[in-house]
């Protein structure tokens, strides 16, 4: 059965007040829609760990730095609702921009230190928009847990730090990246790729795996790892590399010599579609 869809924040609060029992838990899965198997894993995890599951579907204009990107973002509401139903979602919060931003937004959540590298360097204001809307969702839903994919590593780091710094009573649950059989990380933006671009796209994950193999083989120079990976990507003229970086997983600052955990992160363009991916490397002694 399709879950109830609520657009108004106050109405959602009232509904949650009605159904939330003492000592019960609420899990929130924030999304921008265009749901895929990666989102399904987030929903499944939330369903397994909570008494009530809320999924939000909102294409947040505050986090888009280009109007054409906002307009092109895929919107598949009916399919999204069916996926929510199939994975046991209790309530879908699907506000309009007017519902979440009824007046000009004059207050924002910003993390300039964590957003100055990687994607933040190329998408000014993006993570301010992300953090602001996520805190709004936390205030509306008041979840015990919120679920985010590891594919968006910088977003995850910023939200974790926001929760810690602002004493938000929500536990952030990170869910591993879900991939296609050929290694491509699942993303709503994959729907925008042409057939030819889709055939090329898995080279991004291959370049990341190659970087991990280099580290495992003893390479510790981030410059050498980055240059080697960029050469792999550059062998495809259809690809424009935005960045390929080795960074500290906690601070997201660039690493020059790898002496501990390392985040290998990249962003590329295939035509007008931007793809991101990452892999985290841990020294043998720090692996589970």
C-alpha positions as CSV (number, residue, x, y, z in Angstrom):
1,X,0.0,0.0,0.0
2,X,1.3,3.5,-0.9
3,X,2.2,5.3,2.3
4,X,0.5,8.5,3.2
5,X,2.1,11.6,1.5
6,X,2.2,14.8,3.5
7,X,3.5,18.1,2.2
8,X,2.9,20.5,5.1
9,X,5.5,20.5,7.9
10,X,3.0,21.2,10.6
11,X,0.7,18.4,9.3
12,X,3.6,15.9,9.4
13,X,4.5,16.9,13.0
14,X,0.9,16.3,14.0
15,X,0.8,12.9,12.3
16,X,4.0,11.8,13.9
17,X,2.7,12.9,17.3
18,X,-0.4,10.7,16.7
19,X,1.5,7.6,15.7
20,X,4.7,7.8,17.8
21,X,4.4,5.6,20.9
22,X,6.5,6.0,24.1
23,X,10.0,4.6,23.7
24,X,9.4,4.0,19.9
25,X,12.0,5.2,17.4
26,X,11.6,7.2,14.2
27,X,14.0,6.8,11.3
28,X,14.4,9.4,8.5
29,X,15.7,8.8,5.0
30,X,16.2,12.2,3.3
31,X,16.1,12.0,-0.5
32,X,15.6,14.1,-3.6
33,X,13.6,11.4,-5.2
34,X,14.4,9.5,-8.4
35,X,14.8,6.6,-6.1
36,X,17.0,3.6,-7.0
37,X,18.4,0.4,-5.4
38,X,20.8,2.4,-3.3
39,X,17.9,4.3,-1.8
40,X,16.1,1.0,-1.3
41,X,19.0,-0.2,0.9
42,X,18.7,3.0,3.0
43,X,15.0,2.4,3.4
44,X,15.5,-1.3,4.3
45,X,18.1,-0.4,6.9
46,X,15.8,2.3,8.4
47,X,12.8,-0.2,8.4
48,X,14.9,-2.8,10.2
49,X,16.1,-0.4,12.9
50,X,13.0,1.7,13.7
51,X,9.4,1.5,14.6
52,X,8.4,4.4,12.3
53,X,10.1,5.2,9.0
54,X,9.7,8.6,7.2
55,X,11.2,9.2,3.7
56,X,11.4,12.7,2.5
57,X,11.3,13.5,-1.2
58,X,12.3,17.1,-2.0
59,X,14.4,18.5,-4.8
60,X,16.0,21.2,-2.7
61,X,16.6,24.4,-4.8
62,X,19.0,25.8,-2.1
63,X,21.7,23.3,-3.0
64,X,21.8,23.8,-6.7
65,X,24.3,26.3,-8.1
66,X,23.0,26.0,-11.6
67,X,19.3,26.6,-12.7
68,X,19.6,24.1,-15.6
69,X,20.9,21.4,-13.2
70,X,17.9,22.0,-10.9
71,X,15.5,21.8,-13.8
72,X,17.1,18.7,-15.3
73,X,17.1,16.7,-12.0
74,X,15.0,13.6,-12.6
75,X,11.6,13.6,-10.9
76,X,9.8,10.2,-10.7
77,X,7.3,10.6,-7.9
78,X,4.9,7.7,-8.7
79,X,7.8,5.3,-9.0
80,X,9.3,6.7,-5.8
81,X,6.1,6.2,-3.9
82,X,6.0,2.6,-5.1
83,X,9.6,2.0,-3.9
84,X,8.7,3.5,-0.6
85,X,5.7,1.2,-0.3
86,X,7.7,-1.8,-1.3
87,X,10.2,-1.1,1.5
88,X,7.8,-0.4,4.4
89,X,7.9,3.4,4.6
90,X,5.2,4.7,6.9
91,X,5.1,8.3,5.8
92,X,6.4,10.2,2.8
93,X,7.2,13.9,3.4
94,X,7.0,15.5,0.0
95,X,6.9,19.3,0.5
96,X,7.0,21.9,-2.2
97,X,9.6,24.7,-2.1
98,X,6.9,27.0,-0.8
99,X,6.2,24.5,2.1
100,X,9.8,24.4,3.2
101,X,10.7,28.0,2.3
102,X,7.5,30.0,2.9
103,X,9.5,33.2,3.1
104,X,12.9,34.3,2.0
105,X,15.5,32.2,3.8
106,X,17.7,34.5,5.8
107,X,19.3,31.9,8.1
108,X,21.6,29.1,6.9
109,X,23.8,26.3,8.2
110,X,27.3,26.5,6.9
111,X,30.5,24.5,7.4
112,X,33.1,26.5,5.5
113,X,36.0,24.4,6.7
114,X,34.6,21.0,5.5
115,X,33.2,22.4,2.3
116,X,36.2,24.2,0.9
117,X,37.7,21.2,-0.8
118,X,36.5,18.4,-3.1
119,X,33.0,19.1,-4.4
120,X,32.6,22.2,-2.3
121,X,35.4,23.9,-4.3
122,X,33.4,23.6,-7.5
123,X,29.9,24.0,-6.2
124,X,29.8,27.2,-4.2
125,X,26.9,27.2,-1.7
126,X,26.0,23.6,-2.3
127,X,26.7,22.2,1.1
128,X,25.2,25.3,2.8
129,X,22.0,24.3,1.0
130,X,22.4,20.7,2.0
131,X,23.1,21.3,5.7
132,X,20.3,23.9,5.9
133,X,17.6,21.6,4.4
134,X,18.8,18.6,6.4
135,X,18.6,20.5,9.7
136,X,15.1,21.7,8.7
137,X,14.1,18.1,8.1
138,X,15.5,17.1,11.5
139,X,13.6,19.8,13.2
140,X,10.3,18.8,11.5
141,X,10.6,15.0,11.8
142,X,12.7,14.9,15.0
143,X,14.1,11.5,14.0
144,X,16.1,9.3,16.3
145,X,18.2,8.1,13.3
146,X,18.8,9.5,9.9
147,X,20.3,7.5,7.0
148,X,22.8,8.6,4.4
149,X,24.8,6.9,1.7
150,X,28.6,6.7,1.8
151,X,28.7,7.7,-1.9
152,X,28.3,11.3,-0.9
153,X,31.3,11.3,1.5
154,X,31.6,15.0,1.8
155,X,27.9,15.5,2.5
156,X,28.1,12.7,5.1
157,X,31.1,14.3,6.8
158,X,29.4,17.7,7.0
159,X,26.1,16.4,8.3
160,X,27.9,14.3,11.0
161,X,29.8,17.4,12.1
162,X,26.7,19.6,12.0
163,X,24.9,17.1,14.3
164,X,27.9,17.1,16.7
165,X,28.6,20.8,16.7
166,X,24.9,21.8,17.1
167,X,23.9,19.1,19.5
168,X,21.2,17.6,17.3
169,X,19.7,14.5,19.0
170,X,19.8,12.4,15.8
171,X,22.2,9.6,15.2
172,X,23.6,9.6,11.7
173,X,23.7,6.1,10.1
174,X,26.1,5.7,7.1
175,X,25.1,3.0,4.6
176,X,27.7,1.6,2.2
177,X,27.6,2.6,-1.5
178,X,25.5,0.3,-3.7
179,X,27.0,-0.4,-7.1
180,X,26.0,-1.8,-10.5
181,X,27.7,-5.1,-11.4
182,X,30.2,-3.1,-13.5
183,X,31.1,-1.0,-10.5
184,X,29.3,2.2,-11.3
185,X,27.9,3.7,-8.1
186,X,24.1,4.0,-8.1
187,X,23.0,7.6,-8.5
188,X,19.8,9.4,-9.6
189,X,21.9,11.2,-12.1
190,X,22.8,8.0,-13.9
191,X,19.4,8.2,-15.6
192,X,20.7,11.3,-17.4
193,X,23.5,9.4,-19.2
194,X,23.2,8.3,-22.8
195,X,23.8,4.7,-23.7
196,X,27.3,5.5,-24.8
197,X,28.1,7.6,-21.7
198,X,26.7,4.8,-19.5
199,X,29.2,2.4,-21.1
200,X,32.1,4.8,-20.2
201,X,31.0,5.7,-16.7
202,X,32.4,2.6,-14.9
203,X,35.9,3.8,-15.6
204,X,35.4,6.2,-12.6
205,X,35.1,3.3,-10.1
206,X,38.0,1.5,-11.9
207,X,40.2,4.5,-11.4
208,X,39.3,4.5,-7.7
209,X,40.0,0.8,-7.3
210,X,43.3,1.3,-9.1
211,X,44.2,4.0,-6.6
212,X,43.5,1.6,-3.7
213,X,45.6,-1.1,-5.4
214,X,48.5,1.4,-5.7
215,X,48.3,2.1,-2.0
216,X,48.1,-1.6,-1.2
217,X,51.2,-2.1,-3.3
218,X,53.1,0.4,-1.2
219,X,52.7,3.8,-3.0
220,X,52.3,6.5,-0.4
221,X,52.6,9.6,-2.6
222,X,49.1,11.1,-3.1
223,X,50.5,13.1,-6.1
224,X,51.5,9.8,-7.9
225,X,48.2,8.2,-7.1
226,X,46.2,11.1,-8.3
227,X,48.3,11.6,-11.5
228,X,47.9,7.9,-12.4
229,X,44.2,7.9,-11.9
230,X,43.7,11.1,-13.9
231,X,45.7,9.5,-16.7
232,X,43.3,6.6,-16.7
233,X,40.3,8.9,-16.9
234,X,41.9,11.2,-19.5
235,X,42.2,8.2,-21.9
236,X,38.5,8.8,-22.5
237,X,38.0,12.1,-24.4
238,X,34.4,12.1,-23.5
239,X,35.3,12.6,-19.8
240,X,36.2,15.9,-18.2
241,X,37.8,15.4,-14.8
242,X,36.7,17.9,-12.2
243,X,38.9,16.5,-9.5
244,X,40.6,13.3,-8.3
245,X,41.9,13.7,-4.8
246,X,43.3,11.9,-1.8
247,X,42.0,13.5,1.4
248,X,41.7,13.0,5.2
249,X,38.4,11.2,5.8
250,X,37.6,13.4,8.8
251,X,38.7,16.9,7.8
252,X,38.6,16.4,4.0
253,X,41.9,18.2,3.8
254,X,44.3,17.1,1.0
255,X,46.9,14.5,2.0
256,X,50.3,14.5,0.3
257,X,51.8,11.4,2.0
258,X,49.5,8.6,3.1
259,X,50.2,7.6,6.7
260,X,46.7,6.6,7.8
261,X,43.2,6.4,6.6
262,X,42.6,8.0,3.3
263,X,39.5,9.1,1.3
264,X,40.0,8.7,-2.4
265,X,37.3,10.9,-4.0
266,X,36.6,12.1,-7.5
267,X,34.1,14.0,-9.7
268,X,33.9,13.7,-13.5
269,X,31.6,15.1,-16.2
270,X,30.2,13.0,-19.0
271,X,28.5,15.5,-21.3
272,X,26.2,17.5,-19.0
273,X,26.1,14.9,-16.3
274,X,28.3,15.1,-13.2
275,X,29.2,11.9,-11.4
276,X,30.9,11.5,-8.0
277,X,32.3,8.5,-6.3
278,X,34.8,7.6,-3.5
279,X,36.5,4.8,-1.7
280,X,38.0,4.9,1.8
281,X,41.3,3.1,2.4
282,X,42.2,1.9,5.9
283,X,45.5,0.5,7.1
284,X,45.4,-3.2,7.8
285,X,45.3,-2.7,11.5
286,X,42.2,-0.5,11.4
287,X,40.0,-2.7,9.3
288,X,37.1,-4.7,10.8
